[in-house]
């Protein structure tokens, strides 16, 4: 039997069948769901923690290790990496593709709460997490320069004004401000003078925190209403720090000024 004979005897039908196959193939090609580079989003969560002034070794041992110990108990983690630097620690958790990112985020939050008792008590805030895509790249990088404004002022404006406005744009996931530091007054202490006067680092830290506490300073009231005075007494100029009194040991000794030990 010759397979080609029916098609040779009916050339019109053969042409129509070939044209139908050609059109079907063209239509199916436009609807193929498979792409050469499929969009695969790995379930990844990044956890960050900060402790100003702590060395990378301290961040790795006192902050990263307790968190990693709790994160290791979460099911579905394929990879966990951490990077510790001066005053900050970042931990990246990558989960299985079948793992729901929202359920994983809840497990990460529960692990952070469980590790809070093992973290330093003087940690300024709880570690925080965010869902990330490792294939992401910044879509916009902006730089700010000035011949008249100082670098701390530029950073303050970028952090408090520009980044806040960019974060309000629909679809923006994260705005990161780099290349500077928040304005701050730093006290350098002499260990020999601290030992001589009986003043500890914790006492100096407590005195600095109490002097810059943003708490109500009083209340104004009448028989009907009461208003709380919420003025800010933060010390922003180095001139006012040397006369500050810090507790010493024994407490019955003469008062010690911050300008004496630092």
RODO-2510 file (C-alpha; in nm, 4 decimals, decimal comma):
residues 262
     n   res          X          Y          Z
     1     x     0,0000     0,0000     0,0000
     2     x     0,1322     0,3403    -0,1006
     3     x     0,0724     0,5966     0,1779
     4     x     0,1288     0,8918    -0,0539
     5     x    -0,1317     0,7785    -0,3136
     6     x    -0,4423     0,9295    -0,1413
     7     x    -0,2699     1,2666    -0,1048
     8     x    -0,1494     1,2649    -0,4657
     9     x    -0,4995     1,1858    -0,5958
    10     x    -0,6535     1,4686    -0,3889
    11     x    -0,4211     1,7705    -0,4237
    12     x    -0,6801     2,0254    -0,3094
    13     x    -0,7599     1,8397     0,0110
    14     x    -0,3888     1,7881     0,0769
    15     x    -0,3223     2,1602     0,0333
    16     x    -0,6059     2,2508     0,2693
    17     x    -0,4856     2,0006     0,5293
    18     x    -0,1291     2,1386     0,5069
    19     x    -0,2557     2,4944     0,5425
    20     x    -0,4675     2,3949     0,8472
    21     x    -0,1666     2,2303     1,0131
    22     x     0,0426     2,5377     0,9415
    23     x    -0,2135     2,7741     1,0934
    24     x    -0,2639     2,5470     1,3974
    25     x     0,1104     2,5367     1,4603
    26     x     0,1412     2,9155     1,4345
    27     x    -0,1479     2,9630     1,6747
    28     x    -0,0106     2,7086     1,9221
    29     x     0,3363     2,8671     1,9119
    30     x     0,1982     3,1972     2,0407
    31     x     0,0283     3,0199     2,3310
    32     x     0,3155     2,8048     2,4519
    33     x     0,3401     2,8382     2,8338
    34     x     0,7082     2,7410     2,8460
    35     x     0,9641     3,0225     2,8236
    36     x     1,3395     2,9910     2,7689
    37     x     1,3962     3,1772     3,0994
    38     x     1,0999     3,0968     3,3266
    39     x     1,0113     3,3429     3,6026
    40     x     1,0851     3,1415     3,9162
    41     x     1,0625     3,3263     4,2484
    42     x     1,2517     3,1512     4,5252
    43     x     1,0957     3,1859     4,8720
    44     x     1,3663     3,3935     5,0411
    45     x     1,3426     3,5909     5,3666
    46     x     1,6106     3,8266     5,4940
    47     x     1,6414     3,8927     5,8673
    48     x     1,8328     4,1980     5,9923
    49     x     1,9420     4,3060     6,3390
    50     x     2,1435     4,6037     6,4566
    51     x     2,3474     4,6800     6,7664
    52     x     2,5275     5,0135     6,7279
    53     x     2,8940     5,0013     6,8219
    54     x     2,9240     4,6216     6,8397
    55     x     3,2146     4,4568     6,6590
    56     x     3,1552     4,1960     6,3848
    57     x     3,2706     3,9212     6,6225
    58     x     3,0191     4,0316     6,8862
    59     x     2,7399     4,0494     6,6291
    60     x     2,8218     3,6984     6,5053
    61     x     2,8399     3,5373     6,8500
    62     x     2,5778     3,7310     7,0481
    63     x     2,3187     3,8086     6,7784
    64     x     2,3593     3,5874     6,4711
    65     x     2,4226     3,2592     6,6541
    66     x     2,1028     3,2589     6,8695
    67     x     1,8959     3,3525     6,5658
    68     x     2,0535     3,0847     6,3472
    69     x     1,9904     2,8263     6,6195
    70     x     1,6179     2,9041     6,6145
    71     x     1,5965     2,9351     6,2355
    72     x     1,7532     2,5912     6,1973
    73     x     1,4387     2,4391     6,3479
    74     x     1,2135     2,5752     6,0732
    75     x     1,1065     2,3132     5,8198
    76     x     1,1788     2,3600     5,4510
    77     x     1,5000     2,5663     5,4710
    78     x     1,7435     2,4813     5,1914
    79     x     2,0130     2,7357     5,2671
    80     x     2,0947     2,9807     5,5466
    81     x     2,3736     3,2371     5,5221
    82     x     2,4666     3,5218     5,7533
    83     x     2,6944     3,8226     5,7274
    84     x     2,8034     4,0200     6,0355
    85     x     2,9616     4,3613     6,0221
    86     x     3,0132     4,6574     6,2519
    87     x     2,6838     4,7078     6,4350
    88     x     2,4671     4,4965     6,2014
    89     x     2,3893     4,1358     6,1097
    90     x     2,2024     4,0010     5,8080
    91     x     2,0703     3,6441     5,7756
    92     x     1,9278     3,5137     5,4459
    93     x     1,6930     3,2132     5,4559
    94     x     1,6108     3,0271     5,1327
    95     x     1,3203     2,7794     5,1405
    96     x     1,1954     2,5026     4,9126
    97     x     1,0051     2,6092     4,6014
    98     x     0,6981     2,4334     4,7394
    99     x     0,7120     2,6349     5,0635
   100     x     0,4537     2,9102     5,0989
   101     x     0,6336     3,2376     5,1621
   102     x     0,3617     3,3723     5,3932
   103     x     0,3683     3,0600     5,6107
   104     x     0,7475     3,0756     5,6163
   105     x     0,7320     3,4390     5,7280
   106     x     0,5110     3,3421     6,0213
   107     x     0,7600     3,0719     6,1220
   108     x     1,0461     3,3224     6,0998
   109     x     0,8599     3,5671     6,3227
   110     x     0,7937     3,2908     6,5767
   111     x     1,1643     3,1971     6,5718
   112     x     1,2648     3,5616     6,6293
   113     x     1,0308     3,5792     6,9291
   114     x     1,1766     3,2556     7,0672
   115     x     1,5327     3,3854     7,0302
   116     x     1,4607     3,7239     7,1916
   117     x     1,5440     3,5972     7,5406
   118     x     1,8847     3,4771     7,4179
   119     x     1,9758     3,8071     7,2520
   120     x     2,1534     4,0894     7,4396
   121     x     1,9195     4,2793     7,6694
   122     x     2,0576     4,6104     7,5443
   123     x     1,9603     4,5389     7,1824
   124     x     1,7853     4,8623     7,0743
   125     x     1,5076     4,6803     6,8891
   126     x     1,3822     4,3394     6,7826
   127     x     1,5286     4,1861     6,4643
   128     x     1,3106     4,2450     6,1605
   129     x     1,2555     4,0486     5,8399
   130     x     1,1391     4,1114     5,4856
   131     x     1,0570     3,8935     5,1857
   132     x     1,3141     3,9345     4,9100
   133     x     1,3873     3,8032     4,5629
   134     x     1,7552     3,7094     4,5162
   135     x     1,7308     3,7974     4,1448
   136     x     1,6289     4,1530     4,2202
   137     x     1,8534     4,4431     4,1284
   138     x     1,8111     4,8147     4,1989
   139     x     1,6066     4,9725     3,9223
   140     x     1,7155     5,3245     4,0145
   141     x     2,0287     5,4571     4,1833
   142     x     2,0395     5,8234     4,2780
   143     x     2,3273     6,0269     4,4174
   144     x     2,3247     6,3581     4,6021
   145     x     2,6164     6,5999     4,6142
   146     x     2,6571     6,9567     4,7316
   147     x     2,9346     7,2155     4,7508
   148     x     2,7756     7,3992     5,0447
   149     x     2,5823     7,1392     5,2495
   150     x     2,7782     6,9021     5,4745
   151     x     2,7658     6,5248     5,4285
   152     x     2,5626     6,4572     5,7482
   153     x     2,3017     6,7131     5,6359
   154     x     2,2812     6,5541     5,2906
   155     x     2,2346     6,2109     5,4453
   156     x     1,9697     6,3445     5,6831
   157     x     1,7729     6,4992     5,3956
   158     x     1,8030     6,1844     5,1845
   159     x     1,6943     5,9640     5,4746
   160     x     1,4113     6,1772     5,6133
   161     x     1,2712     6,3400     5,2973
   162     x     1,3749     6,1759     4,9700
   163     x     1,3575     5,8121     5,0781
   164     x     1,0191     5,8642     5,2441
   165     x     0,8735     6,0109     4,9253
   166     x     1,0173     5,7327     4,7082
   167     x     0,8806     5,4667     4,9430
   168     x     0,5291     5,6069     4,8899
   169     x     0,5433     5,5385     4,5147
   170     x     0,3161     5,2494     4,4178
   171     x     0,5099     4,9287     4,3519
   172     x     0,8286     5,0287     4,5361
   173     x     0,9414     4,7447     4,7615
   174     x     1,2448     4,8942     4,9364
   175     x     1,4401     5,2174     4,9455
   176     x     1,7938     5,1961     5,0815
   177     x     2,0013     5,5001     5,1754
   178     x     2,3761     5,4415     5,1787
   179     x     2,6986     5,6320     5,1794
   180     x     2,6538     5,8161     5,5070
   181     x     2,5523     5,7933     5,8693
   182     x     2,2949     5,9488     6,0952
   183     x     2,4254     6,2563     6,2788
   184     x     2,5411     6,1604     6,6275
   185     x     2,7584     6,2766     6,9142
   186     x     3,0061     6,0107     7,0265
   187     x     3,1784     6,0087     7,3641
   188     x     3,5329     5,8674     7,3731
   189     x     3,6295     5,7451     7,7213
   190     x     3,9692     5,6924     7,8816
   191     x     3,9870     5,3426     8,0402
   192     x     4,2499     5,4536     8,2921
   193     x     4,0379     5,7431     8,4160
   194     x     3,7294     5,5183     8,4331
   195     x     3,9176     5,2745     8,6531
   196     x     4,0567     5,5519     8,8724
   197     x     3,7216     5,7201     8,9336
   198     x     3,5229     5,3991     8,9679
   199     x     3,2940     5,4727     8,6714
   200     x     3,1801     5,1842     8,4499
   201     x     3,0822     5,1853     8,0845
   202     x     2,7265     5,0872     8,1746
   203     x     2,6995     5,3909     8,4027
   204     x     2,8115     5,6207     8,1212
   205     x     2,5699     5,4571     7,8785
   206     x     2,2834     5,4944     8,1266
   207     x     2,3657     5,8604     8,1882
   208     x     2,3770     5,9358     7,8159
   209     x     2,0480     5,7577     7,7588
   210     x     1,8780     5,9374     8,0460
   211     x     2,0002     6,2748     7,9216
   212     x     1,8577     6,2086     7,5753
   213     x     1,5333     6,0383     7,6746
   214     x     1,2343     6,1642     7,4796
   215     x     0,9763     6,1432     7,7582
   216     x     0,7055     6,3789     7,8895
   217     x     0,8567     6,6601     8,0938
   218     x     0,5474     6,7571     8,2876
   219     x     0,1809     6,8390     8,2710
   220     x    -0,0349     7,1491     8,2552
   221     x    -0,3887     7,1091     8,3798
   222     x    -0,6975     7,2921     8,4917
   223     x    -1,0132     7,1637     8,6607
   224     x    -1,1413     7,0351     8,3259
   225     x    -0,8503     6,9488     8,0963
   226     x    -0,4899     6,8282     8,1214
   227     x    -0,2094     6,8657     7,8669
   228     x     0,1196     6,6715     7,8669
   229     x     0,4417     6,8577     7,7845
   230     x     0,6278     6,6464     7,5270
   231     x     0,9287     6,8667     7,4652
   232     x     1,2450     6,7037     7,3352
   233     x     1,5466     6,7453     7,5643
   234     x     1,7917     6,5598     7,3436
   235     x     2,1402     6,7121     7,3583
   236     x     2,2570     6,7854     7,0054
   237     x     2,5681     6,9949     7,0759
   238     x     2,8919     6,8515     7,2219
   239     x     2,9303     7,1599     7,4434
   240     x     2,6660     7,0326     7,6891
   241     x     2,8121     6,6831     7,7405
   242     x     3,1274     6,7470     7,9516
   243     x     2,9308     6,8909     8,2517
   244     x     2,7089     6,5818     8,2626
   245     x     2,7277     6,3870     8,5917
   246     x     2,7761     6,0088     8,5686
   247     x     2,7277     5,7685     8,8625
   248     x     3,0452     5,6349     9,0215
   249     x     3,1316     5,3475     9,2531
   250     x     3,1001     5,3914     9,5469
   251     x     2,8007     5,6222     9,5023
   252     x     2,8997     5,8143     9,8152
   253     x     3,2116     5,9513     9,6499
   254     x     3,2388     6,2906     9,4808
   255     x     3,0414     6,3366     9,1585
   256     x     3,2248     6,2582     8,8357
   257     x     3,1725     6,4661     8,5251
   258     x     3,1728     6,3121     8,1801
   259     x     3,4403     6,5589     8,0718
   260     x     3,6758     6,4165     8,3360
   261     x     3,6703     6,0576     8,2030
   262     x     3,6180     6,1283     7,8333
***
